[in-house]
C-alpha cells in the first residue's frame, strides 16, 4: 500500500514539474526564437534596401576620378641615447 502512495505522489510531482516548468519554458523559447527570426529578417530587408539605394545613387551620380596626390617623404635617423 505504501508503494502505491509513493508512486502516486511521484506521478503527481512529475505532472506538476512538466506542466509548471517544462511547458512554459518551451513556449518561452519558441517565442524568443520567433522574435529573433523576425528581427533578423527585418535587418536583412533593411540592409537590402540600403544596398539598393546606395547602388542606385552611386550609379546615377558618377564622380570623376581625382588624380593621385604625390606625397612628400621625409627621411629620418634614429637617435640613440648614450
C-alpha positions in Angstrom: 0.0 0.0 0.0 2.9 2.4 0.8 4.4 1.7 -2.6 1.1 2.8 -4.3 1.0 6.0 -2.3 4.7 6.7 -3.1 4.2 6.1 -6.8 1.1 8.3 -6.8 3.0 11.2 -5.2 5.9 10.8 -7.6 3.5 10.8 -10.6 1.8 14.0 -9.1 5.1 15.8 -8.7 6.3 14.8 -12.2 3.0 16.1 -13.6 3.4 19.4 -11.7 7.1 19.6 -12.9 6.2 19.0 -16.5 3.2 21.4 -16.7 4.6 24.2 -14.5 8.3 24.2 -15.6 8.9 22.3 -18.9 5.9 23.5 -20.9 6.3 27.3 -20.1 10.0 27.2 -20.7 9.5 25.5 -24.1 6.8 28.1 -25.0 9.2 30.9 -24.0 12.0 29.5 -26.1 9.7 29.3 -29.0 8.5 32.9 -28.7 12.1 34.2 -28.3 13.2 32.2 -31.4 10.4 33.7 -33.4 11.2 37.2 -32.3 14.9 36.7 -33.2 13.9 35.4 -36.6 11.7 38.4 -37.2 14.4 40.8 -36.1 16.9 39.1 -38.4 14.5 39.2 -41.3 13.8 42.9 -40.7 17.5 43.7 -40.5 18.2 41.8 -43.7 15.4 43.6 -45.5 16.7 46.9 -44.2 20.2 46.1 -45.4 19.0 45.1 -48.8 17.0 48.3 -49.1 20.1 50.3 -48.1 22.3 48.5 -50.6 19.8 49.1 -53.5 19.6 52.8 -52.5 23.3 53.2 -52.4 23.8 51.4 -55.6 21.2 53.5 -57.4 22.7 56.7 -56.0 26.2 55.7 -56.9 25.3 54.7 -60.5 23.2 57.8 -61.2 25.7 60.3 -60.0 29.2 59.2 -61.0 32.1 61.3 -59.7 35.2 61.9 -61.8 38.3 60.2 -60.5 40.8 62.7 -59.0 44.5 62.4 -59.9 46.6 60.7 -57.3 48.4 63.0 -54.9 52.1 62.7 -54.7 53.2 62.7 -51.1 56.4 64.2 -49.8 58.6 61.7 -47.9 61.0 62.7 -45.2 64.0 60.6 -44.2 64.8 60.3 -40.6 67.5 58.8 -38.5 67.2 57.2 -35.1 69.0 58.9 -32.3 70.5 56.6 -29.7 70.8 57.7 -26.2 74.1 57.3 -24.5 
